[in-house]
Amino acid sequence: MGERRPVTDRLPTFPWDRLAPYKRTAAAHPDGIVDLSVGTPVDPVPPNLRAALADASDSPGYPLTWGTPELRASIQDWLERRHDVRVADGAVLPTVGSKELVAWLPTLLGLGPGDTVVHPELAYPTYDAGARVAGATPVASDSLTALGPADVKLLWVNSPANPTGRVLGRDHLRKVVEWARERDTIVASDECYLDLGWDDAEPVSILHPDVCGGSHANLLAVHSLSKRSNLAGYRGAFVAGDPDLVAELLAVRKHAGMIVPAPVQAAMRAALDDDAHAAEQKERYRARRTRLRAAFEGAGWSVEHSDAGLYLWASHPDHDAWGAVAALAERGVLVAPGAFYGPTGERHVRVAFTATDERVGAAVARLAE
């Protein structure tokens, strides 16, 4: 019998585990830690979303993997209303958070050894992990021409980007789609921060007609309600796009039991039908972003990109990524090293502005010292 080969052997150390000693240092600050690292929502879940969850809590039967017809309609309405994207009936699918979908997409699509999965050079680590779980080969590249004749089965794009907040324009995304169509490559677009553009930034979906010419063939867009609606704890997200690919994902997920709980589906529907709470939350983030950016720049830091999303991509002339993490931890402020996201992030840190107003205020005061 052959020796078992654990999937963990293909995976790197979970990056956030490496931050633990710096977290202990920051937590020892007399006024407590200001945690700007993970970017988890801290504001309350809107009352109408909680009510929808509670009203649906008497759900003794199995929920639909595909989502209720009402939820699917709300997803389609939201995409059209907010982002000028019209998807075919049936071409949407709720997922158990977006990280789950990102991590399992190569496997669900049948990719494996010998297949190439491309993701941005600075990237959310789960793109790489998902390829490794499937046994495929992850490749970090921002240049499509540099890939040469490689048979790329899946290409990830992320705009607005995590960690940098960079926004890819329509022309850029259109070229990506054209390149992929010439090679029959599936493009998966992580659009979890699409609603969070700042200043003059105008994030656009890969499914927008200006980008894809009205055809969603071989295109998938991934969306999350974690940041928009403070539903990270609910694990509510969805994927939309190519009807054939969505049907393929649905068929596998039915077998695998990858189902969003019925009460969460009800809360997702309430969130998608209500733009007011999302606008209110965005203004909270806008105010925190403004205060933190001014504080970091006033303390000698440079902020690059950061045009959308929930992070500042910052660097200091005196520190590399881990040195900057250590220096800020001494002030009780915890951030994420840019090295978590790829070698080209080794001079930067990612600063989340998801802390409470009081904690943001504490960080601002400490940076001014």
C-alpha positions, 0 to 999 in steps of 0.5 A: 500500500502506498503511503498517505500524503496529507494535504497539509504537506502541500501547504505553507505555514498558516500566515497569521500564526506567524503574527502571534508574538507581535500580537502579544507585544501589542497587547501589552500596551498600557492602553491595550492593543489596536488590532489593524491586522486581520480586517474583521468587521467590528460594527453591529450587524444591522437590526433588519438583517438580524431580524431576518435571521431570527424570523427564519430560525425555525428551519428544521428542513434541509436548505437548498444548495442553490439558494431559495428563489427569493435569494437568487432573485435578490442577488440578480437584482443587486448585481444589476442595480448596483453594478450594471451587471445582468446575469442569466437566470440560474447563474448565481449560487450562494457560498459559505463565505467567499474564502471557502469558494476561493479555496475550493474552486480549483478542486470543484472545477476538476483541476489537479496535477499538471494544471496551472492556476495563476494569481496576482503577485501580491495576493490573498494567500488563499488563491495559492492555497486553493491551487495546492489543495487541488494538487494544481500548480500556483503561479504568481504573475501580473504579466500575462505575456510572461506566462508564455505558452503555459496552459493556464486553466484558471486565472484569478483577478482581484479588483479592488485588490487585497492587500493593496487596494489597487483598482483595475480599470475597464481596459485592463480587465477587458484585455484579461478577458480577451487573453483568457478567451483566446486560450479557453482559460476560466477567469475568476474575479474576486470582487469582495470589495467592489462597493468600497471605492474611495475618492475617484475610484470606480471599481467595475465587475468582470461581468460588466458589459464594457469588460466582457462584451455582454458574454459571461462565458468562462467568467465567474465573479465572487462577492461577499457580504462580510464587509459590506453588511458586517456579516463575516460571522454569518458566512454569506457570499455568492458566485455569479457568471457563466451559467454552465460553470455555475451549474457545474459548481452547483452539481458538485456542491450538492454532492459535497453538502456545501450549503448555506444555512437557511437562516443565513440565506434569509439574512443575505436576502435582507442585506442585498435588498437594502442599500441604506445600511451598506451606505451607512457602513461605508461612511464609517469606513471612509471616516476611519480611513481618512483619520488613519491615512493622515496619521500614518502619512504624518508619521513619515509613512507612504501610502500607495494604491489604497484606492478601494477596499478596507486597507492602507498599503503603507511603507516606511523608509526605515523598515522592511515589512517585519521591522515595521510590524515590530515597530508598530507593535511596540506602540500597541498597534498590530498590522499585517506584514506585506510579506504575507501576500508575496515577495514584492510586499516585503517593504510594506504593511497592510493596515486595516481600518476596521477597528472601532472609532475609539481604537482608531483614535488610539492608533492616531494618538500613538502615531503622533507621539 
